[in-house]
Amino acid sequence: MDIVIKNMGDELGPEKVLLLQQPQVGLYAIVVVDNTACGPAIGGVRMAPDVGVEEVFRLARAMTFKNAAAGLPHGGGKAGIIADPSRSPAEKERLVRAFARLIRGLTEYIPGPDMGLNEESMAWIKDEIDRAVGLPRVLGGIPLDEIGATGFGLAVAAAVAAPVAGIRLDGARVVVQGFGAVGQHAARFLQERGARLVAAADSRGAVYNPRGLALDALIEHKRGGASVATFAGGNALAPAQLVGVECEIWVPAARPDVLTEANVGQLQARLILQGANIPATHGAECWMHEHGVLSIPDFIANAGGVICASVEYHGGGQAQAFAAIEERIRANTAAVLEGVKRDGLLPREAANRLARSRVEEAQSYRRA
């Protein structure tokens, strides 16, 4: 454990790395509380069979910067339950409740929904430890996946970034890699601004129609349990081909590191909206910057969900959450783009500088 922390940490954190297990129920999980200088850490719990310590740490650091950049009174944390999210509802509930009981005393960490888990999962955690965000409405929550908080924020970032990228949202072709809650809502809010979805992928395949996919029908098809690859309104596509689809806007909204040095050269897009956390490697981001592809970093573009969660945690409602998302993501996207223009920085360098300065200022007020 000490070696893991030394290899991954710096002066900001992580403050705690926990490996949890309860073999009798098959629970194996990881929690990283990265930094709490700005307040108790908020960060999602994801369920995936291959989630590991390094991934959870990187995601926790992204949450530290995301919360700081958004001006929230929260630090960053993340958790991963090592399990297949497609298991039966009863098995999933058993694992999630066991996980919740093991983090009861970790009061500086507030869990929220992430990949593989949802509002129902947060209700189970709330029932066990009375501490969760992203709850169902009936429990007083603002169900961020249901209302599309993260997708709405991506559309806000797109509106600010589009002129800098040299494109117009009206008529822009959109590709979504990861057609889950974030990807679906991003496509919907972008469509409301005049864009059209031409390709989408999930874990089982991809679909493409250069004239545009019928978004509502595709969402219903997906909600019925089918892969987008079998949607009748387009042609099936190998997922690896999605990177090279001709478009103006490309939205990675699935797992980390989907854009790498090996495939980023295939991109035909002008604007990347990072709907997932850490979806591109450093080398891929350097290539995009050098080749005139504007990539809005994850913790700037996809902060809508955690902004919504913070509003919920502090007693606000849905209208207040949407107003906060609009205000903060618009301002932060503009600030990052100004840093890129003024100082010649990569977008992520400008975003990191913005967030890190806020965390360091918060840390300066702590007792040495």
QUIGI-V271836 format. One record per helix or strand of 2 or more residues. SS is the DSSP state (H for helix, E for strand). FROM is the first residue (numbers start at 1). LEN is the number of residues. If there is no record, write none. Layout:
# QUIGI-V271836
ss=SS from=FROM len=LEN
ss=SS from=FROM len=LEN
This chain:
# QUIGI-V271836
ss=H from=2 len=7
ss=E from=16 len=7
ss=H from=23 len=3
ss=E from=27 len=9
ss=E from=41 len=8
ss=H from=53 len=17
ss=E from=75 len=8
ss=H from=89 len=14
ss=E from=109 len=5
ss=H from=119 len=11
ss=H from=137 len=3
ss=H from=144 len=4
ss=H from=149 len=17
ss=E from=173 len=5
ss=H from=181 len=12
ss=E from=196 len=7
ss=E from=205 len=4
ss=H from=215 len=9
ss=H from=228 len=3
ss=E from=235 len=3
ss=H from=239 len=6
ss=E from=249 len=4
ss=H from=264 len=3
ss=E from=271 len=3
ss=H from=282 len=9
ss=E from=294 len=3
ss=H from=298 len=4
ss=H from=304 len=10
ss=H from=318 len=26
ss=H from=347 len=18
